[in-house]
């Protein structure tokens, strides 16, 4: 049976391949949104601008943004389950997903879906404010088109979409582990890549080779120094397995 470290590296590699493709695809998505929203500027009245968020959402829909988000949530997230079960098995614990788990997982997925939809909507509200300024100044359609392009380029969604996606996937991975750990006897260990990109905080925790109870795990997991895009997870394993793997109890 593969070791916990080997399984974790496999899962990280799988997520890494998806994120690389996501980064490429999201750039194409932004170009589509820009073209479609620019085309809708023709004949745009002040009244239209006041309700522009609806026009923007239609542009996102036509560009395939919502389908793109659904693919992220419904397909990529679902690929995580088997990896979670493998990590538990490698850690000396047996578990399986239940009907009750499925209900909770759907809620977690919907929260992530809502987050990405809100990111898209926020861009539309920013565009709306900029277009209204142009309308007051009686600017040309060309000027408005440049404004849309600049707003989209400077938006958090455009600049950090890949980071958001990576963070969302890894957070979901941790949430599923947390969900399955409830009711089991075990301890928490910190797993993940240690390379030149590893934050000092995470490197310190990895080097300590300690295992933790739930309260220590929560304290470390919520530390601000981990923040966005952290590539490390807390994995729940049998205490004897942790000791055999060289971990020591945190005191």
ROVO-253327 format. One line per 4 residues: number of its first residue (from 1); their letters; for each residue x, y, z of N, C-alpha, C. Coordinates in steps of 0.1 Angstrom, whole numbers, plus 2048, in hexadecimal, padded with zeros to 3 digits. Layout:
# ROVO-253327
NUM	a	X,Y,Z,X,Y,Z,X,Y,Z | ...
***
This chain:
# ROVO-253327
1	xxxx	808,7F4,800,800,800,800,809,80D,800 | 806,817,7F8,80E,823,7F7,80E,82A,805 | 819,830,808,81A,838,814,812,844,814 | 80F,84A,820,808,856,821,80E,861,819
5	xxxx	81C,862,81A,823,86D,812,821,86B,803 | 822,85E,7FF,821,85B,7F0,813,85F,7EB | 809,85B,7F3,7FB,85F,7EF,7F9,86E,7EF | 7FE,875,7F9,7FC,883,7F9,803,88A,7ED
9	xxxx	80F,885,7E9,816,88A,7DD,80E,888,7D1 | 808,87C,7D0,7FF,879,7C4,7F4,882,7C3 | 7ED,885,7CE,7E2,88E,7CE,7E6,89C,7CB | 7F1,8A0,7D0,7F6,8AE,7CD,7F9,8AF,7BF
13	xxxx	7FF,8A5,7B9,803,8A5,7AB,7F6,8A6,7A2 | 7EC,89F,7A6,7DF,89F,79F,7D9,8AD,7A0 | 7D9,8B3,7AB,7D4,8C1,7AD,7DC,8CB,7A5 | 7E9,8C9,7A5,7F2,8D2,79E,7EF,8D2,78F
17	xxxx	7ED,8C6,789,7EA,8C5,77B,7DD,8CC,778 | 7D3,8CA,781,7C6,8D1,77E,7C8,8E0,77F | 7CF,8E5,789,7D1,8F4,78B,7D8,8FA,77F | 7E2,8F3,779,7E9,8F7,76D,7DF,8F9,762
21	xxxx	7D6,8F0,760,7CC,8F0,755,7C2,8FB,758 | 7BE,8FD,765,7B5,907,769,7BB,915,766 | 7C7,917,769,7CE,924,766,7CD,927,757 | 7CF,91D,74F,7CE,920,740,7C0,923,73C
25	xxxx	7B7,91B,741,7A9,91C,73D,7A2,929,742 | 7A6,92D,74E,7A0,939,754,7A4,946,74C | 7B0,946,746,7B4,951,73E,7AC,952,732 | 7A9,947,72B,7A0,947,720,792,94B,723
29	xxxx	78E,948,72F,781,94B,734,780,95B,735 | 78A,961,73B,78A,970,73C,789,976,72E | 790,971,725,790,977,717,782,976,711 | 77B,96B,714,76D,969,70F,764,973,716
33	xxxx	765,975,723,75D,97E,72A,75F,98C,725 | 76C,990,723,76F,99D,71E,768,9A0,710 | 769,996,707,763,998,6FA,754,999,6FB | 74E,991,702,73F,991,703,73A,99D,70A
37	xxxx	740,9A1,715,73C,9AD,71D,73E,9B9,714 | 749,9BA,70D,74C,9C5,704,741,9C6,6F9 | 73D,9BB,6F3,733,9BB,6E9,726,9C0,6EE | 723,9BE,6FB,716,9C2,700,716,9D1,703
41	xxxx	721,9D8,701,721,9E7,704,719,9EF,6F9 | 717,9E9,6EE,710,9F0,6E3,702,9F3,6E7 | 6FE,A00,6E7,6F1,A04,6EB,6EE,A04,6F9 | 6F8,A03,702,6F6,A02,710,6F2,A10,715
45	xxxx	6E7,A10,71C,6E2,A1D,722,6E6,A1E,731 | 6E3,A2A,736,6E6,A2C,744,6DE,A22,74D | 6D2,A20,749,6C9,A17,751,6CF,A09,750 | 6D4,A05,745,6DA,9F8,743,6E6,9F6,74D
49	xxxx	6EE,A01,74E,6FA,A01,756,6F6,9FF,765 | 6EB,A05,769,6E6,A04,777,6E3,9F6,77B | 6E0,9EE,771,6DD,9E0,774,6E7,9D7,76C | 6F3,9DC,76B,6FD,9D5,763,701,9C7,769
53	xxxx	6FF,9C5,776,703,9B8,77C,6FC,9AD,775 | 6F0,9AF,770,6E8,9A5,769,6EE,9A2,75B | 6F2,9AD,755,6F9,9AC,748,706,9A4,749 | 70D,9A8,754,71A,9A1,757,719,992,759
57	xxxx	70F,98F,761,70C,981,764,709,979,757 | 701,980,74E,6FE,979,741,70B,977,739 | 714,981,73A,721,980,733,729,974,738 | 729,973,746,730,968,74C,72A,95B,748
61	xxxx	71D,95A,747,717,94E,743,71A,94A,735 | 719,954,72C,71C,952,71E,72B,94D,71C | 734,953,724,742,94F,723,745,942,729 | 73B,93C,730,73D,92F,736,743,92F,744
65	xxxx	742,93B,74B,749,93C,758,742,933,762 | 734,933,762,72D,92B,76C,72F,91C,76A | 72F,918,75D,732,90A,75A,740,906,75E | 749,910,75D,757,90E,761,758,90C,770
69	xxxx	751,914,778,750,912,786,74A,905,78A | 73F,901,783,739,8F4,786,743,8E9,783 | 74B,8EA,779,754,8DF,776,75F,8DE,781 | 763,8EA,786,76D,8EA,791,767,8E3,79D
73	xxxx	75B,8E7,7A1,754,8E1,7AD,750,8D3,7AC | 749,8D0,7A1,743,8C3,79F,74C,8B8,79A | 756,8BB,793,75F,8B1,78D,76C,8B1,795 | 773,8BC,796,780,8BC,79C,77F,8B9,7AB
77	xxxx	776,8BE,7B2,774,8BC,7C0,771,8AD,7C3 | 768,8A7,7BA,764,899,7BC,770,890,7BA | 77B,894,7B4,787,88C,7B2,78F,88A,7BF | 78B,892,7C9,793,892,7D6,78F,887,7DF
81	xxxx	783,881,7DE,77E,878,7E8,787,86B,7E9 | 78B,866,7DD,792,859,7DE,7A0,85C,7E5 | 7A6,867,7E2,7B3,86B,7E8,7B1,86C,7F8 | 7A6,871,7FC,7A4,872,80B,7A3,865,811
85	xxxx	79C,85C,80B,79A,84E,810,7A8,847,810 | 7B0,849,806,7BD,843,806,7C6,848,811 | 7C5,855,814,7CE,85B,81F,7CA,855,82C | 7BD,853,82F,7B8,84D,83B,7BD,83E,83C
89	xxxx	7BC,837,831,7C1,829,831,7D0,828,833 | 7D7,831,82D,7E6,831,82F,7E9,835,83D | 7E0,83C,844,7E3,840,852,7DD,836,85C | 7D9,82A,857,7D5,820,860,7C6,821,865
93	xxxx	7BE,829,85D,7B0,82B,861,7A7,827,855 | 79D,821,858,793,81D,84D,787,826,84E | 782,82A,843,776,833,843,76F,832,836 | 763,837,835,75C,837,828,752,843,828
97	xxxx	74E,848,81D,745,852,81C,736,84D,81E | 72E,855,825,721,851,828,717,85B,821 | 70A,857,822,700,860,81D,700,86E,824 | 702,86D,831,703,879,839,70E,882,835
101	xxxx	71A,87B,832,725,883,82C,722,88A,81F | 71B,883,817,717,889,80A,710,896,80B | 707,896,815,6FF,8A3,817,708,8AE,81B | 711,8AB,824,71A,8B5,829,724,8BA,81E
105	xxxx	728,8B0,816,731,8B3,80B,72B,8BD,801 | 71E,8BA,7FE,717,8C3,7F5,716,8D1,7FA | 714,8D3,807,714,8E0,80D,722,8E7,80B | 72D,8DF,80E,73A,8E5,80C,73D,8E9,7FE
109	xxxx	738,8E1,7F5,73A,8E4,7E6,733,8F0,7E2 | 726,8F1,7E7,71E,8FD,7E4,725,90A,7E9 | 72B,909,7F5,731,915,7FA,73D,919,7F2 | 744,910,7EC,74F,913,7E3,74A,918,7D6
113	xxxx	73F,913,7D1,739,917,7C5,734,926,7C6 | 72E,929,7D1,729,936,7D4,734,940,7D5 | 740,93C,7DA,74B,944,7DB,750,949,7CE | 751,93F,7C4,756,943,7B7,74C,94B,7AF
117	xxxx	73F,948,7B1,735,950,7AA,735,95F,7B0 | 737,960,7BD,738,96E,7C2,744,975,7BD | 750,96E,7BB,75B,975,7B5,758,97A,7A7 | 751,973,79F,74D,977,792,744,983,793
121	xxxx	73A,982,79C,730,98D,79E,737,99A,7A2 | 741,999,7AB,748,9A5,7B0,74F,9AC,7A5 | 754,9A5,79B,75A,9AC,78F,750,9B4,788 | 744,9AE,786,739,9B5,77F,735,9C2,786
125	xxxx	734,9C2,794,731,9CE,79B,73C,9D9,799 | 748,9D5,798,753,9DE,796,752,9E4,788 | 74F,9DC,77E,74D,9E0,771,742,9EA,770 | 737,9E7,777,72B,9F0,777,72F,9FE,77C
129	xxxx	736,9FE,787,73A,A0C,78C,743,A13,782 | 74C,A0C,77B,754,A13,771,74C,A18,765 | 743,A0F,761,73B,A13,755,732,A1F,758 | 72D,A20,764,725,A2B,768,72D,A38,767
133	xxxx	739,A38,76C,742,A43,76B,744,A48,75C | 746,A3E,754,748,A41,745,73B,A47,740 | 72F,A41,744,723,A46,73E,721,A55,742 | 724,A58,74F,722,A66,753,72B,A6F,74B
137	xxxx	737,A6A,748,741,A72,740,73E,A72,731 | 733,A6A,72D,72F,A69,71F,73B,A63,717 | 741,A59,71D,74D,A53,716,748,A4A,70B | 751,A47,702,74E,A3E,6F6,74E,A30,6FA
141	xxxx	748,A27,6F1,748,A19,6F3,756,A13,6F4 | 75F,A19,6EC,76D,A14,6EC,773,A17,6FA | 770,A22,700,775,A25,70D,770,A1C,717 | 763,A19,716,75C,A0F,71F,763,A01,71E
145	xxxx	766,9FD,712,76C,9F0,70F,779,9EF,716 | 781,9FA,715,78E,9FA,71C,78C,9F9,72B | 782,A00,730,77F,A00,73E,77C,9F2,743 | 774,9EA,73B,770,9DD,73F,77D,9D4,73F
149	xxxx	785,9D5,734,791,9CD,734,79A,9D0,73F | 79C,9DD,743,7A5,9E0,74E,79F,9DB,75C | 792,9DC,75D,78C,9D8,76A,78D,9C9,76B | 78B,9C2,760,78C,9B3,761,79A,9AF,764
153	xxxx	7A4,9B5,75D,7B2,9B2,75F,7B6,9B5,76D | 7B1,9BF,773,7B5,9C3,781,7AD,9BD,78C | 7A3,9B4,788,79B,9AE,792,7A2,9A3,79A | 79E,9A1,7A6,7A3,996,7AE,7A1,988,7A7
157	xxxx	795,987,7A0,792,97A,79A,79D,978,78F | 7A0,982,787,7AA,980,77C,7B8,97E,782 | 7BC,985,78D,7C9,984,792,7CC,978,79A | 7C1,973,7A1,7C3,969,7AB,7BA,95C,7A9
161	xxxx	7B4,95B,79E,7AB,950,79B,7B1,943,79E | 7BE,941,799,7C5,934,79B,7C8,931,7AA | 7CC,93C,7B1,7CE,93B,7BF,7C1,937,7C7 | 7B6,93E,7C3,7A9,93B,7C9,7A5,92C,7C7
165	xxxx	7A7,928,7BA,7A3,91A,7B7,7AC,910,7BF | 7B9,912,7BF,7C2,909,7C6,7BE,909,7D5 | 7BC,914,7DB,7B8,915,7E9,7AB,90E,7EC | 7A1,910,7E3,794,90A,7E4,795,8FB,7E4
169	xxxx	79D,8F6,7DB,79F,8E7,7DA,7A5,8E1,7E6 | 7B0,8E8,7EB,7B7,8E3,7F6,7AF,8E4,803 | 7A7,8EF,804,79F,8F1,810,794,8E6,810 | 78F,8E3,804,784,8D9,803,78A,8CB,807
173	xxxx	796,8C9,802,79D,8BC,806,79E,8BB,815 | 7A2,8C6,81C,7A3,8C6,82A,796,8C4,831 | 78C,8CB,82B,77E,8CA,831,779,8BB,831 | 77C,8B4,826,778,8A6,825,77F,89E,82F
177	xxxx	78C,8A0,830,794,899,83B,78E,89B,848 | 78B,8A8,84B,785,8AC,858,778,8A5,85A | 770,8A4,850,763,89E,851,764,88F,854 | 76D,888,84D,76F,87A,850,776,876,85C
181	xxxx	77D,880,862,785,87D,86F,77C,87D,87B | 770,883,87A,767,884,885,762,875,889 | 764,873,896,75F,866,89B,76A,85B,89A | 776,85E,894,781,855,894,78B,858,89E
185	xxxx	793,84E,8A3,79E,850,8AC,7AA,852,8A4 | 7B1,85D,8A6,7BE,85F,89F,7C4,86C,8A3 | 7CE,870,89B,7D6,87C,89E,7D8,883,890 | 7DB,890,891,7DE,898,885,7ED,89A,883
189	xxxx	7F0,898,876,7FE,89B,872,7FE,8A5,866 | 808,8AD,865,809,8B7,85A,811,8B1,84F | 80A,8B1,843,810,8AB,837,811,8B5,82C | 81B,8B3,823,81C,8BB,818,82A,8BD,812
193	xxxx	82B,8C4,808,838,8C6,800,841,8D0,808 | 84E,8CD,808,858,8D5,80E,862,8D8,803 | 861,8E5,7FE,86A,8E9,7F3,86D,8F8,7F5 | 872,8FE,7EA,876,90C,7EB,86A,915,7ED
197	xxxx	85E,911,7E9,852,919,7EA,84C,918,7F8 | 850,90E,800,84A,90C,80D,84C,917,816 | 841,91C,81C,842,927,826,84A,923,832 | 850,92D,839,858,92A,845,84F,923,84F
201	xxxx	843,928,851,83A,923,85B,837,914,858 | 834,911,84C,831,903,849,83D,8FA,84A | 849,8FF,846,855,8F8,846,858,8F4,855 | 856,8FE,85E,858,8FC,86C,84F,8F1,872
205	xxxx	842,8F1,86E,839,8E7,873,83D,8D9,86D | 840,8D8,860,844,8CC,85A,851,8C6,861 | 85A,8CF,863,867,8CA,869,866,8C5,877 | 85C,8C9,87F,85A,8C5,88D,856,8B6,88E
209	xxxx	84F,8B1,883,84B,8A3,883,843,8A0,890 | 839,8A8,892,830,8A5,89E,822,8A1,899 | 81B,89A,8A2,80D,897,8A0,805,89F,8AA | 7F9,8A3,8A6,7F1,8AC,8AE,7E3,8A7,8B1
213	xxxx	7DD,8AD,8BC,7CF,8AB,8BF,7C7,8B6,8B7 | 7BA,8B5,8B8,7B1,8BE,8B0,7B3,8CD,8B3 | 7B5,8D0,8BF,7B7,8DF,8C3,7C4,8E4,8BD | 7CF,8DD,8BE,7DC,8E1,8B8,7DB,8E2,8A9
217	xxxx	7D4,8D8,8A3,7D2,8D8,895,7CB,8E5,890 | 7C0,8E8,897,7B8,8F4,894,7C0,901,895 | 7C8,902,8A0,7D1,90D,8A2,7DB,90F,896 | 7E1,905,893,7EB,906,888,7E4,908,87A
221	xxxx	7D9,901,878,7D2,903,86B,7CD,911,869 | 7C9,918,873,7C4,925,872,7CE,930,873 | 7DB,92D,874,7E5,937,875,7E6,93F,868 | 7E7,94C,86A,7E7,955,85E,7F3,953,855
225	xxxx	7FE,94D,85A,80A,94B,852,808,93F,848 | 7FD,938,849,7FA,92E,83F,7F2,934,833 | 7E8,93C,836,7E1,944,82D,7DD,93D,820 | 7DC,945,815,7D8,93F,808,7E3,936,802
229	xxxx	7DE,92D,7FA,7E6,925,7F1,7F0,91B,7F9 | 7ED,919,805,7F6,90F,80D,7F4,901,807 | 7FF,8FA,805,7FF,8ED,7FE,7FF,8E2,809 | 7FD,8E5,815,7FE,8DB,820,7F1,8D8,826
233	xxxx	7EF,8CC,82B,7E3,8C7,831,7E5,8C0,83F | 7DB,8C0,847,7DB,8B8,853,7D4,8AB,84F | 7DB,8A0,852,7D6,892,84F,7D4,88B,85C | 7C9,884,85D,7C5,87D,869,7C9,86E,868
237	xxxx	7D1,869,871,7D7,85C,871,7D6,855,87E | 7D8,848,87F,7D9,841,88B,7E6,845,893 | 7E5,847,8A0,7F0,84B,8A8,7FC,842,8A7 | 7FA,835,8A7,805,82B,8A5,80C,82D,898
241	xxxx	804,830,88E,80A,832,880,813,83F,881 | 80E,849,887,815,856,888,823,853,88F | 822,84C,89A,82F,849,8A2,838,841,899 | 833,837,892,83B,82E,88A,842,836,87E
245	xxxx	83B,841,87A,840,849,86F,84A,854,874 | 84D,854,881,856,85D,887,851,86A,88C | 843,86B,88E,83D,877,894,83E,876,8A3 | 83F,881,8AA,83F,881,8B8,833,88A,8BD
249	xxx	82E,886,8C8,822,88D,8CE,826,89C,8D1 | 81D,8A5,8CD,81F,8B3,8D0,81C,8B6,8DF | 825,8BC,8E5,824,8BF,8F4,825,8CE,8F6
***
